Amino acid sequence: MRVGFIGLGAMGKPMAINILRGGYSLIVNPHVNKKVVQELVALGAVRAATPKELAGQVDVLITMLPNGPIVEEVLLGEQGFFAGAKPGSTVIDMSSVAPGFSRKMAEIASKRQLNYLDAPVSGGVKGATEGALTIMVGGAPETVNRFRPLLEVIGKKIYHVGDVGAGDAVKLVNNLLLAVNMAAAAEGFVLGTKLGLNPQTLFDVIRASSGDSYALAAKMPHFIFKGNFAPGFTVDLQYKDLELAIQTAKELKVPMLLTCTVQQIFEQARAAGLGREDICAVIKPLEELLGIEVRL
């Protein structure tokens, strides 16, 4: 099977490397990261000048891009993938986009006799590097089953969650909860530190108590305690995902009181120039306000 890959950023690069290691033929297009393409070519990948040129050489395209407009440009542009794709080819979009966007792309793909899956991921750069991502797939069962072995070289837990758009819907809820938990953990540890508690003691007790969360476990010891705010998953991308959740909720007339408040906490971090830092940097504005740092 010949696999195309577009979107070789912090997540996409290790995912593409794992596809090569899985024994697949890989063709890549340098949408932005031309230097990374050179690294992958050295590992055995083939370079295509445009998504259209790539389309003529592959059975399936995987996209891992920052947002819907960029996915749309790669697929529908004059030199886009759809312009050169053979009938029966498949697109697996692993970007975090709105469910309605994936359903729209799938409808356009179907008219061109192409298959389409939405398959966003969770697990961060560490999970992508270790081939241990959680993958939430939406699409026709026969298409999911056909590409399950390919997905298994980049993820350990593959969930088929429904029709096209369902994978994005699950990811939208997951990232909403991550943001809320991250903001709550940051606020709680600033309060605890202001009260004179040792952050490590606070961490150890809460990890064994009802206030525990993934955000607490992953972000306190490895990032905040060490003063390490290198991404990871950036504040800008988390803000974008919260906006996707809020816009989708508006379409469905679902109140999102807590999510809108948390989005403003991430907006505060963006306004402070922290947009390119890891999501745990939302703690910095509150630390600065109170003149303390949650560090060991």
PyMOL commands that set and color helices and strands:
alter all, ss='L'
color gray80, all
select helices_A, chain A and resi 12-21+34-42+51-55+68-76+81-84+99-111+124-129+141-151+166-194+199-207+214-224+235-251+257-271+279-290
alter helices_A, ss='H'
color red, helices_A
select strands_A, chain A and resi 2-6+25-28+46-47+60-63+90-93+115-118+121-122+133-138+155-162
alter strands_A, ss='S'
color yellow, strands_A
deselect
rebuild
show_as cartoon
